[in-house]
Amino acid sequence: MNYDWDLIIVGGGPAGISAAVRARWVKRDRAVPCSVLLIENSSIGGLAAWQGCFFTGPSWKIEGKEILSRMKKDILKLNIPVHYGRVTRITGRGDVKEVITSGGKVFRSLAVVITTGIKVLVNEIDYLGKGLMVTSMGYEFIVSRTKELLSRRWEPRLVIVGSPKLMNLIPLIRELNRAGAGSDIAFVMEEEGDDGEGKDGSGEIIRGWVESYWGDGGLKGISVLTPEGRRDMLCAGVLLDFNSYELLPTCRINMGDIWSGSSFIEVNRDMQTSVPGIFAAGDVTAGGYNSFSRAVSDGISAGLSAYRYIYHRKFGREPCLFAYRPTDFCLYKGFRELPALDDGLKPMALSGNKEIEEILGKAWGWLTEMLNGRMSINEIISEKGVSRGELTEMLKRLLLKKMITFHIEVRECFPPM
Ligand SMILES: Cc1cc2nc3c(=O)[nH]c(=O)nc-3n(C[C@H](O)[C@H](O)[C@H](O)COP(=O)(O)OP(=O)(O)OC[C@H]3O[C@@H](n4cnc5c(N)ncnc54)[C@H](O)[C@@H]3O)c2cc1C
């Protein structure tokens, strides 16, 4: 079975960007880079792009957005393509993983890193401070925050959105609302469910997924996809209960019996899940304190681990990798040499055609069209009638400049590490 990418990263927050960059940016001159696709539902940056997120210590503070602008530059510089869409399914078992989006696109890869954070983001970032409010920083702030909110009347209504753990907060909100201005409140619980009515029969709890927030200048309404169809609701404000997602993430990805997309993922220190070839990093993983720095460091580990896994699958040996990780293996002859450029390899471009042409010269311009990871070296030779020696020399030049990688028929793969 063929595959489109060595590695697919699901989720474009700091963990996903770090994993993508690390797997693609291999420092050793003779390391073979990975082909990487990043898939994001909303915009690149995840929660770290939101106002108020700082990479911080007591005596220094860097705005999340500032770091992200550099990370985004790396994505461009390394030619990492981004596909915008919501991943709904990942097939975890088997040599080749399939990553399927809600738009019906199917991408195939040797490995996947899941970095979906605690929530699928839509366009929240456009309405922060313009009618969209969030709970964060733990439960201790919730009472005073909601009390203050509910002392004012919200016309036509206030909408409160959260994961199923929002249930914890509903009795308190109702009580505070009765004691306050008595606004109309609708709760949106983001979970899979087959009815649109409230669990307590009051009719004000809607089970469904927020599709978008809308309004010119400020927030005027919200669209929710319920089991009965799309529901557009006018509102004066939305309180997004982030605490609930911190307790129970809702990433809406199905991996069959492996992962439902509504729990934290267990990983080891190399960010490897229990399924070979599936890695995870950042807020979606179990047991850590959610933070920008953890997401970046986990993402780097996941990117390097995925690289190592892929290298073993493709070339059956330990990669030559610049990373401070003790790795004990017997040095074999040829370590630090490029793998043999033989017939089973299918060269794939990782740079723009123009850049490749500049290296090869105009006479070899035709080659760029053939670097698609689908034609073997033999097929290129027979199609174009060039000599094996010349072609190999050209490919080696591109490989050393990290402008191409190789795909390989999966049936020829070596067993995993
Ligand atoms: C209000 C707020 C303030 C914060 N302030 C700070 C702070 O000051 N300092 C700090 O260190 N941390 C802060 N944090 C936490 C920090 O932002 C997160 O820990 C960090 O962003 C986690 O990174 P991540 O990549 O794991 O996940 P995220 O940043 O959540 O990124 C995950 C991405 O995956 C995408 N995604 C999810 N599901 C899918 C899917 N099915 N298909 C496609 N894409 C999908 C999402 O849309 C999102 O873009 C704050 C968080 C919040 C909410």
The ligand as an SDF file (V2000), in Angstrom:
LIG
                    3D

 53 58  0  0  0  0  0  0  0  0999 V2000
   -7.2390   31.2060   28.1780 C   0  0  0  0  0  0  0  0  0  0  0  0
   -5.9540   30.4360   28.2390 C   0  0  0  0  0  0  0  0  0  0  0  0
   -4.8000   31.0410   28.7030 C   0  0  0  0  0  0  0  0  0  0  0  0
   -3.6060   30.3230   28.7780 C   0  0  0  0  0  0  0  0  0  0  0  0
   -2.4840   30.9500   29.2340 N   0  0  0  0  0  0  0  0  0  0  0  0
   -1.3190   30.2910   29.2890 C   0  0  0  0  0  0  0  0  0  0  0  0
   -0.1100   30.9610   29.7000 C   0  0  0  0  0  0  0  0  0  0  0  0
   -0.1350   32.1520   30.0170 O   0  0  0  0  0  0  0  0  0  0  0  0
    1.0450   30.2430   29.7160 N   0  0  0  0  0  0  0  0  0  0  0  0
    1.0960   28.9280   29.3480 C   0  0  0  0  0  0  0  0  0  0  0  0
    2.1700   28.3370   29.3710 O   0  0  0  0  0  0  0  0  0  0  0  0
   -0.0320   28.2680   28.9580 N   0  0  0  0  0  0  0  0  0  0  0  0
   -1.2210   28.9230   28.9100 C   0  0  0  0  0  0  0  0  0  0  0  0
   -2.3590   28.2760   28.4880 N   0  0  0  0  0  0  0  0  0  0  0  0
   -2.2560   26.8510   28.0980 C   0  0  0  0  0  0  0  0  0  0  0  0
   -1.6110   26.7000   26.7150 C   0  0  0  0  0  0  0  0  0  0  0  0
   -2.2350   27.5710   25.8100 O   0  0  0  0  0  0  0  0  0  0  0  0
   -1.7800   25.2620   26.2620 C   0  0  0  0  0  0  0  0  0  0  0  0
   -1.2420   24.4020   27.2550 O   0  0  0  0  0  0  0  0  0  0  0  0
   -1.0810   24.9840   24.9280 C   0  0  0  0  0  0  0  0  0  0  0  0
   -1.5820   25.8170   23.9270 O   0  0  0  0  0  0  0  0  0  0  0  0
   -1.3000   23.5240   24.5560 C   0  0  0  0  0  0  0  0  0  0  0  0
   -0.7640   23.2930   23.2870 O   0  0  0  0  0  0  0  0  0  0  0  0
   -1.2710   22.0490   22.4070 P   0  0  0  0  0  0  0  0  0  0  0  0
   -0.5520   22.1740   21.1090 O   0  0  0  0  0  0  0  0  0  0  0  0
   -1.1760   20.8100   23.1820 O   0  0  0  0  0  0  0  0  0  0  0  0
   -2.8440   22.2910   22.1980 O   0  0  0  0  0  0  0  0  0  0  0  0
   -3.6480   23.5140   21.5720 P   0  0  0  0  0  0  0  0  0  0  0  0
   -2.9160   24.7980   21.7300 O   0  0  0  0  0  0  0  0  0  0  0  0
   -5.0030   23.4160   22.1800 O   0  0  0  0  0  0  0  0  0  0  0  0
   -3.7120   23.1670   20.0290 O   0  0  0  0  0  0  0  0  0  0  0  0
   -4.4560   22.0580   19.5700 C   0  0  0  0  0  0  0  0  0  0  0  0
   -4.9040   22.3290   18.1470 C   0  0  0  0  0  0  0  0  0  0  0  0
   -5.4680   21.1290   17.6260 O   0  0  0  0  0  0  0  0  0  0  0  0
   -6.6030   21.4600   16.8290 C   0  0  0  0  0  0  0  0  0  0  0  0
   -7.5130   20.3070   16.7720 N   0  0  0  0  0  0  0  0  0  0  0  0
   -8.1690   19.7200   17.7940 C   0  0  0  0  0  0  0  0  0  0  0  0
   -8.9000   18.6730   17.3520 N   0  0  0  0  0  0  0  0  0  0  0  0
   -8.7010   18.6330   16.0030 C   0  0  0  0  0  0  0  0  0  0  0  0
   -9.2040   17.7830   14.9760 C   0  0  0  0  0  0  0  0  0  0  0  0
  -10.0500   16.7760   15.2510 N   0  0  0  0  0  0  0  0  0  0  0  0
   -8.8260   18.0050   13.6850 N   0  0  0  0  0  0  0  0  0  0  0  0
   -7.9470   19.0390   13.3920 C   0  0  0  0  0  0  0  0  0  0  0  0
   -7.4640   19.8780   14.3360 N   0  0  0  0  0  0  0  0  0  0  0  0
   -7.8290   19.6640   15.6230 C   0  0  0  0  0  0  0  0  0  0  0  0
   -7.2480   22.6210   17.5850 C   0  0  0  0  0  0  0  0  0  0  0  0
   -8.0930   23.3580   16.7230 O   0  0  0  0  0  0  0  0  0  0  0  0
   -6.0060   23.3910   18.0550 C   0  0  0  0  0  0  0  0  0  0  0  0
   -5.6170   24.3860   17.1430 O   0  0  0  0  0  0  0  0  0  0  0  0
   -3.5730   28.9690   28.3960 C   0  0  0  0  0  0  0  0  0  0  0  0
   -4.7470   28.3510   27.9210 C   0  0  0  0  0  0  0  0  0  0  0  0
   -5.9220   29.0610   27.8450 C   0  0  0  0  0  0  0  0  0  0  0  0
   -7.1690   28.4070   27.3460 C   0  0  0  0  0  0  0  0  0  0  0  0
  1  2  1  0
  2  3  1  0
  2 52  2  0
  3  4  2  0
  4  5  1  0
  4 50  1  0
  5  6  2  0
  6  7  1  0
  6 13  1  0
  7  8  2  0
  7  9  1  0
  9 10  1  0
 10 11  2  0
 10 12  1  0
 12 13  2  0
 13 14  1  0
 14 15  1  0
 14 50  1  0
 15 16  1  0
 16 17  1  0
 16 18  1  0
 18 19  1  0
 18 20  1  0
 20 21  1  0
 20 22  1  0
 22 23  1  0
 23 24  1  0
 24 25  2  0
 24 26  1  0
 24 27  1  0
 27 28  1  0
 28 29  2  0
 28 30  1  0
 28 31  1  0
 31 32  1  0
 32 33  1  0
 33 34  1  0
 33 48  1  0
 34 35  1  0
 35 36  1  0
 35 46  1  0
 36 37  1  0
 36 45  1  0
 37 38  2  0
 38 39  1  0
 39 40  1  0
 39 45  2  0
 40 41  1  0
 40 42  2  0
 42 43  1  0
 43 44  2  0
 44 45  1  0
 46 47  1  0
 46 48  1  0
 48 49  1  0
 50 51  2  0
 51 52  1  0
 52 53  1  0
M  END
$$$$
